[in-house]
Each structure stands twice: as structure tokens, then as C-alpha cells.
Amino acid sequence: EAQAVLAIGEHLLEDRPPKRFKQDVVLTMALAYVDISRDAMAASPPDVICCCEVLERALKLLQEDGAINLAPDLLSQIDETLEEITPRCVLELLALPLDEKHQSKRQEGLRGVRNILWSVGRGGIATVGGGFSREAYMNEAFLQMTSAEQMDFFSKTPNSIPPEWFEIYSVALANVAQAIVSKRPELIMVADDLFEQLQKFNIGSQYAYGNEMDLALERALCSLLVGDISNCRTWLAIDNESSPHRDPKIVEFIVNNSSIDHQENDLLPGLCKLLETWLVSEVFPRSRDTRGMQFTLGDYYDDPKVLSYLEMMEGGGASHLAAAAAIAKLGAQATAALGTVKSSAIQAFNKIFPLIEQLDRSAMENPNDGLEESVNKFDQKNIMGFDILDSKNAFLKIVSASALFALLTVIGMKYLPRKKVLLPAIRSEHESVAVANVVDSVDDDEPDEPIQIPKMDAKLAEDIVRKWQSIKSKALGSDHSVASLQEVLDGNMLKVWTDRAAEIERKGWFWDYTLFNVAIDSITVSLDGRRATVEATIEEAGQLTDATDPRNDDLYDTKYTTRYEMAFTGPGGWKITEGAVLKSS
């Protein structure tokens, strides 16, 4: 009878009992809170918010009213459990309805997101509690936020935390969504600037977002949203078959959705369909306020605020306004309400604009899915390359003692609960996050033979980084030795760089790198010794050569701080599985 225990306990504490008796009361009340938290997690669906709230009360009670040495194991494990489930709790707070009744709770969730994301990503820390990578958690949090909330988060992030590519990309899409909702085309220009930053980052950095052509589509559609049809056609290379930006599938999509009549803007219906489909399938589902929104292009291009801005862009000229008028005039021929876009158009669009692998879109395609299902999807295929235990087998196992003076109660995975609790975040120390398939692929013929894992230290880390820099020069150099990448890379890092090297070779380009210095700044090694996060400062120069068109030649000389996720892959040794630039100068 936990509630009765708490009521009696509060009354007893008001009477200021003797120290020894007070400790018994405090401990009993803490156990009652633990009991309530277990029942909350045993509910269907699990009430993570309630669980967090009562465990926080238990923690506060033990810290403020308990003695220094009162139940240290209990105190420690409540704290550890909160660290694991708080990220889930924050997501559930954000997922509450966007009404006045839940406003304060959602504000609490927004503060929680800032506390979590602004405390990871630096100093070698790459993961959030509960097994999320920083990227996966940010993507999931953004899906529960409005476009304005995403923009506010980005603008208030401290300058000491450099944004990573996925954050810039997500916020650029949020600016586009907010521009449509509020009829503020100036936000389209902000989004375009962010996409431009990503393109520049892509050229000069070893951590590429993809290739430039991927972002040419976004920049083209931003141009179309401000009535600049000419620039839109230029980015899509519709009239230039030799341009590296041209994607035949995009051009085919535009032509198939246009009626060719040899007029100046005979492809305008196809461009509008491309824009419409991009908004419906890529932009709107990423924000709470635009998911499921009824929308037509005519509503946007006919708005007085939009027309006024387009007129200002031209300095009194007419081309942007004329384009807006032409798009609005297409009406039902080129626009449709959200949800009426034909699935065939979206399927065709997906073929020409595959979603970036790092940005999981499962929750966007199923906006009505519950938070638990969405979280499970992230767990089963974690973006960092880790496999998280199935939620059905990962339980919050908290047991309450029946004796009044019990001093040892364990939270976590040490005893079975009365009921199964579906919470993938809580797991035992020995059943924690496992390294992805590469670690599980150790030779099965001799399963009992222990594998000696080389200890990750500064010397080994530097050797791996230097080996990567050397192989990068071979893979992207004039020899185009793409196969050599697997000697030092694995997982997502291997895929990204294999694709990049193949693209460089296809274009007839090659890089010539010069490595000046490598300094290891920090190393964080997992408990099992199979994973490590390494921060390093690298000084290098690079020169890009285009054998067919010298105008594409480029060079850079830079010093940057980078973070590598490394994993021991059995016979393959230590390999780099993820990477991100933290700061460059």
C-alpha cells in the first residue's frame, strides 16, 4: 500500500522524529516510490513520465532527508536508472498534445532536450542515456517538436557546441516548414543559406553529408519557393546535360508531370509537382505543426505577404511575381491538399531522392505510431551502429522490500519484478549495448577460445587515425583504391566513404592529401573494451583535381578536431565505424 506508506511517512517527518527513526521512515518512503515506479512501468503502455517523477522524489528524499550513508546502493541505482530513462521521459513529454493543458509539461520536455543534447557530443561523449546516439536522439526529439521549436533550439544552442551536418539539415527543413505555415518566404532564404553551408562543408571536409547533387535538389526547390524559376532550373541542370548537378531521374520526374507545349515554362507543372511531393514526403512530416496539414501551393503563392516579399526581392521587377502568379494559376493542375498526393508520385520521388541513411524516417511515414513503437524502431537499428536489446526482453526490474528496516534494495536488472515492464532503456551492466554485427562475427569454429583485444590507448588510436588518413589518400587519389577502405573502416563509415570514393572516380576527380600532424586529445573506452570514442586534432591539406574540367579544381589547408567511433572487429582488429568533425579552423 505505497500511497498509505507515503501519507503516513510525510506525517511522521513533519513531527521531526529522532535521527534513527527518521532514517527508517525515509527509507520506507523511498521504497514506496520505487514500488510505484515499477507499477508505472508495468502499465500498458508504460508510464515513463510517472516513473521518472516518483524516482526523482525518491532520490530527492534520500539526498535531503536521509543520512550520508543511508542505503548507498539504493541511492546509486535510482540515480543510474534515472540517467537511463530520463531521455525516454523527455520524449514522452514532448509527445504530449500541443494544447494549453499540456504546455507546461512540454516546456519541461524542451528544457530536458536542451540539457541532454547540450551535454553530449563533446569531450568524446557520443551517446545519450538509453542507448541513443546524439544524432538518433535529436532526430526523434525533433519529430515531437514544432518547426518553430526546432528553430528555437538551434538558435539558442551555445556556440561552444558546433552543429553537425544532420542538425543543420533538419533545421533547414524546419525553416522551410515554418515559412509555409507562417507565409514568411524570408525563412526560405535562411534554409537555403543552411543548405549552402552544408555544400561548403561537403567540399572541404572528410566527413561528407553526401554528394553535392543531393543538396542541389533542396537548393533548387528553395529557389522555386521564392519564385526564382531560372535558378531552380540551373540547380537541377535541366538545360545542361553535362552538369554534375543533373540527375536524369529528377528530370524524368519533372517531364512526366508536365505537359510539354514548347512554352517558356512548359516544365513548370512538373517543377511544382516535385516541390509539392518534397514538401509532403520530406519536409512536413518532420514537424508536429505541419504533419497532416492541409496545403496547396496556391495558398502560399497567393498570400499578400509572400507576394510583397517577392516584389522586394526583384526591386520592383516582375519575374518572381510572375512566377508566383503562374504557379498559383496552375491551381488544381499542379497542387493538391496534403494527403491527396498520389502514392505513385511519392514512390517516384523516393527513387530520385533517397533519404539520408542517418536520418531515420520510420516515424515520419507513420505519424500516428505511438512513442514506444518509434523508440523501439530506433533501438533495433541504432544509428551509431549498435544493436540494442529487444524491448520485450529488457525490463526495469525493481523490487520493494517488505521489511520496514530493509537496507538493501536494488533497482535495475538484479531481481525479477512482479510484472514484466517494456522499457528497452533499462538493462543490466552485463547485458548492455552490444557492438554491431562486426563484433558478433568472430570465428564461430572456436567459440571458447578467448580473443585478445588490443588495449585502446593513445598510441593505438594515433596509429589507426594515421592509417585511415593514408588509406583515404589511396581511395580518393589518382589510383582510386576503393577496396582498401575496408582495411580501416567498417559499418556506416565504410559505406559513406565507399560511395564517396566511387562518386569521385565517376566524375574523373581525385584528391591529393598531405597530412601534417595528428594529436590524440581524448579517449573513452567501453567497459568491455570493444568500443572506443577518440577525439583527435588533425592538420592536413588537400588538393582536388578534375582531369576533365580544371574549373572544378580546389584546395584547402586546415586544422580540425574530429571524433571517431571505433570498434574491435575480431580478426579485423580495430576499425573506425563513425566519424564527425567537431570544429575546424
N, C-alpha and C positions, 0 to 999 in steps of 0.2 A: 504494500500500500504506500507507494512512493509519495503521493501527494499528501497523505496524512503525516508521513515522516517529516516532510519539508515544513508543513504548517506547525507541527509541534516543535521542530528544531528552531524555527525562526522565533517562536515564542520564548523558548529557553534561552536563546542567545540574547534576547532583549533584557533578560534578568541578570546578565553578566555573571555566568556561573564560574566556579573555580577553574583554573587552567586545565587540570587533568580531565575534569568532566567536560569542559568546553571542547577539548580535542576529540573526545568521543562523539559529541554532538556534531561537530564539523565533519568528521569522517563519515558518520552515518548519513548526513545530508548529501555529502559528495557522492556516496554510493547510490543514493536515491536518484540523483541527477543522472548518474551513469545508467541506472536501470531504465529511466525514461528515454535516454538517448538510444538505448538498444531497441526499445519498443518502437521508437520513431523510425529506425532503420529497418525494422521488421515489417513496417506497414507496406501496403501496395497501392501506389508506388512509394518507395522510401521517402520519408520526410527529412531530407538533408538539412533544411533550414532549421527545423526544430532540434535536430540532433546537435548542430553547431551551437545553437543558443544555449541549450542546457549544459553542454560540456564546457562552454565558456563560463557559465555560472559556477560550475563545479571547480574549475580552475581558479577563478577569482576567489571563491570561498576558501580553498586550501591555501592560496597565497596570502590572503589578507587576514583571515581569522585562525588559520592553523599554525602550529609551531613550525620551526625551521625544519625539523627532521620528521615531520608528520607524514607518513606514507609517501616517501620519496619516489618509489616505483610507480605508484598510482599517479602522482603529480606528473612525472616524466611522461608516462604513456598517454595521459589525457592530452598533454601538450603535443606529443607526436601524432596522435590521432587527429587533432585539430589541424595540424600542419598538412596532413594528407587530405582531409575532406573539405577544408575551407575553400579551395578553388572550385569544387563542385557546388558548394553552398552559394558562392558568389554568382555562378552561372544560373542557378535557380532563382536567385533574387532578380537578376537581370531579365529572366524569362517571365516574370510576373506581368500582368496586364498593364498597358500604358494608360491607366486611368488615375484619377486623383487619389483614390483609395490606397493604391499601392505605390504612390510616388516616393514616399519616404523610404520604403524598403528598397526600391530600385536605386535611389540615390546612395543607399548603403552599399548596394552591389557595385555601382560605378566607382565609389571610393575603394572598394575591395579590389576591383580590377587594376586600378592605379597602383595600389600597394603591392600587388603581386607582380605585375608586369614591369614596374619601375624598379623592382629589386632583383630581377634576374636579367641575364643577358650580358652581365659584366663580370669581371673577375673570374672567368672560367665557368660561371654558373650558367647552364644551358637549359635546365628543366624546371618546371613548376611542380609543386606538390601534386601527388596523384598520378604522376607518370606523364604529364603533358610536356611536350617541348614548348618553348616560348611561342613559337610560330603557331602550333596547333591550338594553344590556349587562346591566343589573340584572335585567331580566325573564329573559334567557337564563341568567344565573348562578343566579337563584332556582329555575329549573326543575331545576337539577342539585343543589340543596341540600334537606335535610330541612326540615320545618316548624320544628323546634327551632333549626336553624342559621339560618334566616331571621329568627326572632325574636331570636336572639342578636346577629346582625348589626345589626338595627335598634336594639336596646337599647344597644349599645356604640358606635354612631355618635357622633362628637363633637358637642356642642351647637352648635359653630360651623358645622355643616352642616345647615341647616334641611331637614327631609324634604319631598319633593314629593308631590303627590297620589298618583301611581302607586305610590310606595314605601309610603305609608300603607295604600293599598288592598290591596296584595299582602301586607303583614304582617298586616293584619286577617284575610285569608283563611287565612294560616298559623296564626294563633291558633285559628281555627275547626277547622282540620285537627288541630292538636295537642290541642285539647280532646276531640275524638272519639277519638283514638288513646290518650291517657292517661286518659280518663274524668275530665277536670277542667273542669267547667262554668264555673268562675270565669274561665277563659280566654275563654269566650263573652262575658262581660261586658267583658273587655278589648277584644275585637273590636268589640263594639257601641259602646264609647267611641270607638274609632278611626273607625268609620263616622260617628258623631255629629260628630267633628272635621271630617270631610270635608264634611258638610252645612253646618256653620257657615262653613267656608272657601268653600263654594259660594255662600252668600248674600252675603257681604261682599267677595268678590274678583272682579276682572275675569277671572281665569283659572279658569273653572268646570270642575269634574270632569264635569259633565253637567247634568241637572236633578235636583231633589230626589227625584222619583219613582223614579229609578234606584236610589237608596240606600234608598228605603222598603222595597224587597224584601229587601235584606240585613238591615235592622233588624228586619223582621217575622220573618224566619227565625231570627235570633238570639233573639228573644223566644220562639219556639216551642221552641228548643233548651233553654231553661230553664223550659219548661212554662207560659209565660205566654200562653195562647191568646187571651185578651182583648186584650192589647197587640198580638199578631200580627194579629188581625182589624182592629184600629184602624189599624195602619200600612198594611195592604193596602186599607183603606177598603171592606171587604166590605159593611158595613151603612150606608155613607154614599155615595150615588151622586154627590153634589156635591163631594166632597173632591178636591183637586188630586192627592192620592196615588193615587187609584183608577185602575187600569188595567183596562179591560174584558177584555183578553186574559188577564190573570192570573186574574181572577175566573172567566172561562170555563174556563180550565185546571183550576181548583180544582173547579168544579161538575162538569165532565166526568169527573173522577176520584173523585167522591164518590157515595154512594147516599143520595139525599135521603129522609129518613123523618121530617122535622119534629121531630127531637130537638134538644137544645141544641147538640150538637157534630156535627150531621149533615154538616158540611163537613170534619170532622177527617181523613178518609181523603184528601181532595184536598189539604189542607194538608200532610199527611205526604208525599204523592207529590211535591208541589212542593219540599219540603225535601230529600227523597231525591234528586231529579233535580238540584237545585242542587249538592248535595254531590258527586254523581257527575260532573257535567259541568263544574263551575266550581271547586270547592274542592280535591278530592283530586288531580286531575291536576297541580296546581301544586307538589307536594312529592314528593320521592323516596320518603319513607317511607309515603305514603298512595296513591301511584299504583299501581293494580292491587290495592288492599287489599280483602279480603272484608269486608263490613259489612252489618249490619242495624240499623235504628233500635231494635229491641227490645233488642239487646245494650247499647246506650248507655243507654236509659231504665230498664233493669232493674238497672243497676250500683249497688251499695250506696253508692259514693262520690257518684254523681250524685244519688241519692235523698236522701242526707244533706244535700247542698248545697241542693237544692230545698226541703227541710224548713226549713233555716235561713233561706232567703230569705223564707219566709212567716211566720217567727217562731212556728212551731208550727202554722200554718194548714194547710189541706189542698188548696187549689186547684191549686197547682203539682204536688204529688204526685199528685193525682187525674188531672191532665192526663197526667203521665208514665205512670201506670198505664193510662190509656185508650189511649195511643199504643202502649205495649208490648203491650196486649191485641189490638190490631189484627193483630199478627203478620204472617203471610204476606199478609194482605189489603192491607196498606199499606206493607210493607217488602220489600226484595229484596236479595240479595247484589250487590255491585258487579259489573258486567258482565252482570247479568241484567235491568237496567232496559231496558225496551223502547225501541228506537230512535225509535218514534213519539212517545213521551213526551219524549225529549230534543229531537227536532225541534220539537215544540210549545213546549217550554221555550225553545228558542233564539229563537223568534219573539217571545216576550214579554220576553226578557231578552237582547238583542243584546250581544255582548261589546264592551267599550270598544275603539275602534279602536286606541288607543295600546298596548294590551296584546295582542300577537300570540299567538294560541293554537295556532298550527300545530303546535308541538312537543307540546302537551298532547294534541291529538287523535291524534297518532301517537307515543305514548311510546316505541315501540321503534325509532324512527328514530335513525340514528347522529348523532353530534355534527356531523359535516361537513355532512350534509343540513340539519340545523337551522340551522347557521350560514349556509349558502347561502341559506336562505329569508329570513333577516334581511337579508342583503346585497342581495338582489334587490329588496326593498321596505323600505328603511331607514326607521325611524320618524321620523327627523329630516326626511324628505322628500328625501333624497339617493338617487341611483342609483349603486350600486357596480358596478364591472366584473364581468362574469360570471367565476365562479371558474375555468372551464375555460380562460380566456384570460389569467388573471393568474398569473404564475409567479414563484416565487422563483428568481432567476437568479444563481447564484453559480458562479464558475469558479475553479478552482485552477491556479496556475502550476506548470509542470513544472521550471522552473529553480530551483536552490537559492537564488540571490540575488535572485529577483524581488522588487521593492519595491512594485509597484503591482498590487494585486488588488482587484477591485471586487465588492462584494456588492450585490444588488438587481436592477435591471432593465437593466443596461448590456450584458451579454453573454448569449448563449443558453446554457442548461445542456445537459448531455449528455442529460438526460431531462426531460420535462415534469413539473412539480410543481403539484398542485392546491392552491393556497393563495390565496384571494381577498384576503387581507390585504396581500400584498406587491404593490406596483405602482410604476410609475415616477413620478417627480415630475410629469412632464407628462401622465401618464395617471391622475392622482389622481381623487379623488371629484368627480363632475360634479354641477352643480346640477340639480335635478329638472326635470321636463318644462317648467316655466315658462321656464327659461333656454334650453332647446333649441327653444323655439317662436318664435325670432327669424325675421323675414320671410325666407322661402326664395327670394324672387324676386331678391334681390340678395345672394347669399351671400358675394361677395368684398368687399363694402363694409364696412369696419371700423366697429364700433359704439362710440361714445364712452360709456364708463361713468363717470358722475359719481363722483368720488372720495369715499369714505365718510369723513367727518370728524365732529367734534363738532357742528358747525352743522347739517349734513345730517341726522345722527342725531336731533338735537333736533327739527328740522322734521318728520321722519317720525313721531316719537312724539307730538308735538302734533297732527299731522293725524289720527293714529289716535284720540287722545282726543276730538277734535272729532267724527269720524265715528261713534265709539262712542255719543256722546250723541244723534246723529241716529237711529241704528239701533235703540237701545233706548229712545229718548224717545217722546214722545206721537205723533210723526209716523210712527214705525216705518219709517224709510227703510232697509230691509234691503239694497236693491240698492247702496247707497253703500259697503258694506263692501269690495267688490271694488276700490275705488279705492286702498286702502292695505293690504289683506290678500291673502294667497294661500296655497295649499296647505292644510295641516291647520288652520291658524289661521282661515282663511276658512270652512272647513266648520263648525268648532266654534262660531264666533260667528254664522254664519248660522242654525244650528239653535237656538242660544240666543235670538237675536232673535225668531225665529218662535215659539218657546215663550212668550216674554214677551208677544208680541202675542196669542197664542191665549188666554192666561189673562186678558187685559184689564188687564195691568200696564204700567207704564212707569217708566223711571228718569230722574231729573234730576241730571246730574253737574255739579260745579263743580271746575275744575282750578286749583289754586293755584300749583303750581311743577313744573318738570321740570329735573332736573340730570343730565347725562350723566357717569357715573362711569368707564366704560372702554369701549374699542372694540377688537375683534380682527378684522382683515380677512384673508381668504384670499389666497393667493399670486396667484390670477388676478384678484383684485379684484371678484369677482362675489358673494361671500358675506361676511357680517359678523355678529359677535356683539356686541350692545350691551347694556351694563348701565346702568340709569338709576334714579334715585330720584325718585319721584312723590308729590306731595301732592295729595289730592283729597277731595272729599266727595260722597256720593251719597244720594239720597232715592228710595225705592221707593214708588210709589203704586198701589193696587189700586182701580180705579174701581168695582168691584162689592162689595168687602168690605174696609172700612178696617182690619180686624183684621190684614190682611197687610202693612200699611204698615210701612216700616222705613227706617232711615237709618244712615249711618256717616260718620266723618271720620277719615281715616287717612293715614299716610305709609308707603310701602313701597318696597322695592328689587326691581326686576324685570329679567329677562333676555329680550331679544328676539333671535331668529334672523331675519336679513334676507337677501334675495336680490335681485339685479338681474334683472328680468324682461323685458329688451328694451324695446320701446316703452312698456311699462307702468311703467318706471322701477323704483326700489327699493320693495320691499314686505315686510311682516312675514309670515313663514311659520310661526313657532313662538313661544311665549311661556311664561314660568314666573315665578311670584313666588318670590323667594329669601328675603325677610324682610319682615315688616310690624310696625308698632308703633302 
